Amino acid sequence: MAPSERTLSLRLLRTRNRPFFVYRSGEIDVVAMIDSGALTPVWCMGTNRFVAAYPDAVQKKDEQCRVAGFGESPIPGKVFVIPRFELKSEDVTYCVLNLQVAVCNHPQIGCDFVLSDTMFSQTDTLIRRRGIKHVDIVFDKDEYHCTPRYDGDRFTVITWAQDEA
């Protein structure tokens, strides 16, 4: 039996035009952005900061990727897997198992982590911009799984629920 529907509500930063929010991971506060056009989650602040935020993450040594959408030409990145990616707010947790992430060094983006819309493909996601700005992620499973789909050296992350396999 599936758990009831839950809503994760994350407060957006008032000083930004895009949906930026802050959450804690490892020893650092992570500034993240949900990007409705992104196909792959991208860590933008280099490997050292990524490992500080996700000490359990494992690099896929045989895989490299190229990240597009940050300017004129794709930038190189490393592929890591976060065994258990969680976003939390009070007593609600959204979880993706084995989340594959492109890790690069591109601080010009202005955030640590670009969270792709595809990470939330099994949810209803609503960005509220009036009043207290926040994003609501409505979901009904305890955890979701990640499957990368490759197109050459670029990959797209798709999430799915265990009972849909």
N, C-alpha and C positions, 0 to 999 in steps of 0.2 A: 504494500500500500504506500502510495506516495505521500510525503508530508504536505501539509497545507501550504498555500501560497504565502510567500514572505516578501517584504519590501526592504531592500537595503537603501537607505537614504544617505547620500554623501553631500556635505556642504561645499559649494563651489567658492573659489576665491573671488571676492568682489572686485579685485583690482585687475582681473584678466577678462578679455573678451571671449575667450574660448573656455570650454568646460574643464578647468583646472581644479584639482582638489589635493589635499595633503592626507597621507596615511602613514602609519608607522610600520616599518619592516626591518627586522634585524636591529641594528643599532642606529638607524637613521630615519629621519622624516623624509618620505618620498613625495615629490611633487609630480603628480600624474595628470594626464589629459586623456579624455575619451575622444577618439577621432573616428567619426562615422565613415570616413573614406579610407581608413587604414585596413589592410588585410592581415597584417602581421604586427604583433606587439614588438615595440622597439625600445630598448634601453638606450638612452642617448648620452649618458655621462661616463662612459668608459668601464672597463672590466673591474678595476679596483673598487669603485663605488657600488657596482652591481653585486660583487661578492660580499661586500659589507651589508648590503640590504638582504641578500639571499645566500647565506653561507652554505645552505644545503644544495644549491644549484650545481648542476654537473655540465661541464662543457662537452659538446659532441665534437671530439678532436678531429674526426674525419670530415667535418662539414664546415664550410664557410658560406656566407651569403652576401648578397648585394642588396642594399636597402635603397629603394627609390622613393621619390616624393619629397625629398629634402633639398631640392635644388636642381641644377642642370644635369648632373650625372649621378648614377647610383654610387653609394659609398660602401666600402667593405665592412663586413660585420662577422662576428663569431656567433655560432648557434649554441645556446644554453637551454637546459631543461630545468624548470623550477618544479620540484616534485609535488609541492602543494602550495599553490598561489591562493591567497586569501585576501579579501577585502572585508573589513568589519566595521560595524556601526552599532554601538550598544550591544544588544543580544542577538544581532543578525549577522551571519557570515555567508558570503558568496565564495565558493571554492571551485577552482579548476585544478584537476590533477594533471601532472606532467605537461605543464604549459611550456611550449617552445617559444623562445624569445631570441630576436636578433639583438646582439649587443654591439654597439659601435660607440665611437667618440664623436659626438656632434652636439656640443653644448649650446649652439646657436638656437636650438629649438626652444629653449627656455624652461624645460622641465626634464625630470629624470626619466620618466617612463611615458611613452605613448601607448595607450591601451587601445587595441584595435576593436572596432565594432564587432568583428567576427568572434571575439572572446565572449560576447554577450548574445550570440546568435540564438540561444534557447531562452531568452528572456524578453520581457517588455522593458525597454529602457526609455525613460522620459527625462529630458533636460528642462528644468523649470527656471526661467530667467527673470520672472517678476517677483517682487517681494524678497524673501530670503532665497537666494539662488541655490539650487541643489539639483542633483541628479538622483532619480529613483530607478533602481534596478529591481524588477519584480520577477521572481523565480519560484520554482516549486520542487526542486531536487536538493538533496543534501550536498551533492557534489557533481561536477561535470568533468568530462574528459576532453583531452586535446588531441587532435589529429592534424598533422601538417600535410599539406598538399603541395608538391613541388612543381615548379615550372622552371626548368633549368636550375640556376643557382638562387632563385627566389622562391619563397614559400608563403603559403597562406595558412593561417591557423583557423581551424573549425572546431567548435566545441559541440559536444553531444552528451546526452544523458545515458547512463549505463543500460537502462532498459530499452534503449532504441538501437542497440548494437545488433 
